[in-house]
Amino acid sequence: MNPSSAAEFLFALRSSAGEADGLPLELVPRSLEDAYREQASLIDKIIARDGGRRIGYKIACSNALAQRLLNVDAPLFGTLLSSSTHASPAVLSASGFRLRCIEPEFGVAIAQDVPVSRSAYDAASVRPYVASVFPSLEVVDHHFSDWGSAGAPTLVADNAIHGAWVEGATSADWRTVDLAAQAVSLSVNGKCVRTGSGAEVLGNPLNAVAWLANELPRHGLRLRAGDRISTGTATDIYLAAAGDTLEADFGVLGRVQLRFT
C-alpha cells in the first residue's frame, strides 16, 4: 500500500496494530491546521469501519510536563467516539491496545451550544454552559516507537493518540465542588499508585473547557449541547497490564472503574 495522506497511513497503522517511527516525511502535516484536517479524515475512516458517531472531544497536553515533551505551549484536542466510549464499570480486552496508558480525567457534559465569541472564554464565562462534571478514565494508545519524538502535528493527526474512554456516573452537584482543589487518586488492583487534583488540568478543569471553546472555532467547530469532554489527566500516567483492575476516585464526584482482560 502507498498511502497518499497522513490519515490513510494512520488508519492502516491502527488497523494492522503495527508500529512505526512516525509518519513518512512527505505525509507529516506542515501545521496544526493541516493536522486537524487529517484528524477529521481519520475519524471519518474509523466511523466508516466501526460505526458510531462523534460525541465530543478529548484534551491533550493540559499540563506543563506534556507540553514540554511535545514542545508546544498550549493543549491539543482529539475526537471522542461512541464506538470507543464505555460506561463504568468497563471491561476491555488488553489485546485491543498496543499501549494502555491510563489517565484519570474530569469528564464534562455540555448543556447548550456554546456561541462563538469575540471575547475569549474563561472558567467563569464557560461555566453556565456545563451540565455536569463526572469522573472518567482515558486510555491513551499509539503505534509509534517513541511518541515524544513523533511531533505534535503527527499526534494531532492520529486523533491525539486516543484509544478509549470510560465514563463514570454523575453523583454530586458539581457546582458545589472546588474543581481545582478536588483530589484525584488512581488505584490498581486495590493499591493507590497515582494522586493528583483538578489543579493539574490547566489549573482548573473549567480552564480546559474554556480553552476548547476558544480553540474549536479556529477549525470550523464549536461546542454543542450534549458534547462530552475529557479535560486532560489529573495525575501522572499509569501503564496498565492485562489483568489490571483500575479505579479512579474523584471524591464527592464519584469513582470510575476499568478492568483489562
Helices and strands as residue ranges (DSSP letters): H 6-16, G 25-27, H 32-50, E 54-60, H 64-70, E 76-81, G 82-84, E 85-87, E 90-92, G 94-96, E 101-110, H 123-126, G 127-129, E 130-140, H 147-150, H 152-157, G 159-161, E 162-167, G 174-176, E 183-188, E 191-197, G 198-200, H 205-215, G 216-219, E 228-233, E 238-239, E 245-249, G 251-253, E 255-260
